[in-house]
Amino acid sequence: MDVPALLDWFDETARDLPWRAAGTTGWGVLVSEVMLQQTPVARVAPIWQEWMARWPKPSDLAAATQGEVLRAWGKLGYPRRALRLHAAASAIADDHGDVVPADVDTLLGLPGVGAYTARAVAAFAYGQRCPVVDTNVRRVVARAVHGAGDAGPPSTTKDMADVAALLPEDAAAAAKASAALMELGAVVCVARGPRCADCPVFDGCAWQRNGRPAYAGPAKAVQKFAGTDRQVRGLLLDVLRDTDEPATKARLDRVWSDAGQRDRCLDSLLVDGLVEQTPDGRFALPGEHGAVSPRG
């Protein structure tokens, strides 16, 4: 792969994302990476900006209640990510001087921070040379380097080695290369309908040389949302986010007609700590109105 050409392309065409702005702290990058998990950039950008204005430091978020955090999370989905960020903020404030660590191993010790997120923060916030591998990067490497139609099943060891082999020795250039690989997969080398005419590494692409073979693996299941527990959980949380008072069970019952599924989803929200019950039997976001977690 022509990495210098990739870097030039990134310098010229990279999207103007708010967390890429000069002066963005490690905290801002960490928040963006957690929000971006399974969520499109367009939905994340305005919420990220609101969070940074409201909670510019980890200690600011740590001082908020879990209920406030869940309200601010809005409709980003997968709200347990918000609680993990809240827990990470507390750990950073208490144990790391209110500064997000730069070391991958230390980052991995934070609540809810996994291998991808730790390396993304180290690279994008602190300019470290470490491979950052997501779905987009795996697809680019599979096509451009290996000539395959799809990356196939993940293999942490192989995937990390493939990307590490592409990174320049200079740390700053390596960090930019990691961002550029991700950008290429997100906007050009997309899963369906890749824009090969706009690709900066087209000339050396092994997939092109191989005749652009199609994906040969098993058909991938399409994730549905309508009618799933995810949808019902979201509807129940919407009720609690949209009111300043605890909600009765009768009020929650109105959001979904299937009583069995609705009650199962409410129970799961209680177990996950996303909803708590008040002493009078109503329901509220955690930390509000004297609500008590069933686990507490």
N, C-alpha and C positions, 0 to 999 in steps of 0.2 A: 504494500500500500504506500502511495506517495503521501507521507505524513506532512511534509512541508506544504504541498498543495492544499491539503486538508486544513492546515492552520491558516493559510492565506484566505481560503474561502470563509473560514469562521470569522476572521477579522473583518471581512467585508460584509457578511450577510447574517451574522448571528442575531437572533431575535432580541429586541430590547426588553428583557424581562427585569422586573424591579429588583429582584434579589441578585442580579448581576451588576447592579450599579456600584460605582466606586464607593468605598466606605461601608459597604454592607458587612456587618460583623459576623463572627462565627455563629452567634445566636440567630441572626437573620437567615443564614444559610441552613442551619439545623431546622428551623421552623418551616422553611420552604420545602426542604426535602421530605419532612414528615407529611406535610399537606399534599405534596405531589404524588404520594403513593396511591396508585389506582385512581387518580383524579386528574382531569385535564387542566392544562395550564390556564386556560381562559377562566375557569371557575376559581382557581386558586389565587390568581393575581390580586383581585380586589380584597379578598379576605386577608391575604398576607399583609397587604398594606395597612388594613385596619388594625391587625394585631401588632404590627411594628409601631404604629402610632400610639396604641394603647399600652403595650407592654414591651418597651424597647430593650429591656434587660430581663434576664431570667428571673431575677428577684421580683420584678414587677408581676410577672405571670404567677410566680409562686405565691404571692400575697393574695391573689384572687381566689374565690371559692371555685370548686369544681362546677357548680351550677353556672357561674359567670362564664367560665371557659366553654362549657357546652353551648351556652347561648351564642357566644361569639363564633363558635365553630360553624353555626348555621347549617347549611345543607351540603357541606363538603362530603358527607358520607363517612362510613366507618368511624363513628364518633369515639371509639375507644382510643383512637390515635390522639384525640385531644387530651384525654386523661393521662396518656403516657407522656405527652409533652409537658403537662403540668407536673408530673412526678420528676421528669428529667430536669425541669427548671428548678425545682426544690433542691435536687442533688447538686446542680451546678452552683446555685447560690450558696448552699451550705458547705460544700466540700471543695469547690474550685474557684473561690473568690469572685463569683458572679461572672466568670469568663468561660465560655465553652472550650474544653480542652482541644489541643491540636493533634495529640497523639492518638492513633487508631485504637490501640489497646485500651487506653483510658476512656475513649469515647464508647467503646464496647461495654464498659462497665456502667454506663448510664441506663436508667430504666427505659426500656422500649427501643434502644438503639441497636440495630443489627449490623451485619457486615457491610451491606451496601451503604446504609446511611452513614456509618462511621467513616468509610473511605471517601464518600462524597463530600462530607464536611472537611476532612483533612485536605482533599485536593482543591475543592472550590473555594473554601474559606481561607486556607492557609498555604495554598500553592505547593502541596507536597506531591512527591512522585509516588503514586500508588494507583493501581488499576481500579477503575470504577466501572462496574459491569451491571447493566440493566437489560431489559428485553430489547431495547433499541440497539444497544451496543452489540449484543449477541447476534442480532440479525445482520448488522453491517459486517461483522467479522466473518460470519458464516458465508456471506455472499462474496465480499471483496477478497477475502484471504483464502477461504476454502472452496469457493465455487459452488456452494450448496444452496438449495432453494430456501432452506430454513435452518435455524440453529439446532433444532432437535431438543432432546431432553437436556436440562441444565446439568453442568458438571462444574462445580465450584473450582476445583483444581485446574481443569483444562481451560475454562473460561478466563480465569484470572491470568494464567500463563499466556494465553493468546493475546490478551490486551496488554499485559506487561511488555511483551515482545515488541509492541508497536510504539511504546512511549519513548520519547527522546530522553537522553540522560539528564539534561537540564531539568530541574524540578519544575520551574515555572512553565516551561514549554510542555512538559509532561502533563501538568494540570490542565493546561489549555487544550491539549490533545484529547484528554478524557472528556472535556466538555464538548469538543468538536465532534468526536465520535457519537456522542449522545444526540447532539443536534442533527447530525447527518441522518441518523436513524429515525428521528422524530419528524423531520420535514421533507426529506428527499428519498432516502432508502426505506420507505414505509412498507408495511406488510403487503398491502394491496395497491397496485397502480404506482410503483416506484417511479420517480421523476428522474430517470437515468440521464436525460439530456442536461440536467442541471448538476450532475454529480461531479465534484472536483477530483474524484479518483477513478473516473470512468475508464480511462485508458488502461489502467492496470488491474481492473476488476476481474477476478477469476470467474465470477458468475457469468459475466458477459462472454468471456472466452469459452466457457462451457456451453454456451447457447441458452443461458438463462433457464436451467432446469427448474421444474416446478417442485414444490414440497412433496416428498415421497412418503412421509410418515402418516400415521392415522389421522383421520379427520378430527379437527379441534372442536370441542363442544362450545356452542355459543351461550354465553351467560345471559340468562334472562333476569329481569328485575320485577316486572309486573306480577303480583300475586305471591311473591316470595316473602319469607320471614324478614328479609332486609327491608322490604317496602313497609311491612306492618310495623316493624320496630321504628322506622323513620317517622311514620304517621303518629305513633304514640309520643315520640319525643317532640314532634312539632307542637302538639297540644301543650306540653309542659314548657316549651321555649316561648310560646306565644302568650303566656299568662303570668301574672305576678303572684297568683295565688295557687295553692295546691289544687290538684284536680281530683274530683271524685272518680270512683271506679265507673259510675254510670256515664260520666263525661268521656272517659277513655273508651268505653264500650261502643260509642257512636262512630268511631273511626273505621271499624271493620266489622263486617257482618258475621264472619266465621268465628264463633265464640272460642272454639278450641284453639285455633291458630292464634287468635288475639291474646288469649290468656297465656299461652305458651311463650309468646313474644314478650309479654309484660314480665313474666317470671324471669326470662333470660336477661332482660334489662336490669332487673333487680340484682340478679346474680353477678352481672358484669359491673355493678356499681354505677351504672348510668342513670338509674332511677332509685329513689329511696321512698320509704313510706313514713308519713307523719304519725305522731302519736294518736291522732283521731282517725287513722285509717285511709287518709287521702294520699296522693302521690305527688312527688316533687322532684326537681333536679337535686343532685347531691349537695349537701351543705346548706340547703335552704329550708326555712320554716321548721327547724327542729327535726328534720327528717332523719331517719336512722337506717343505715344499711343493714340488710339481713345478714351480712357477714360480720358486722361489727358487734 
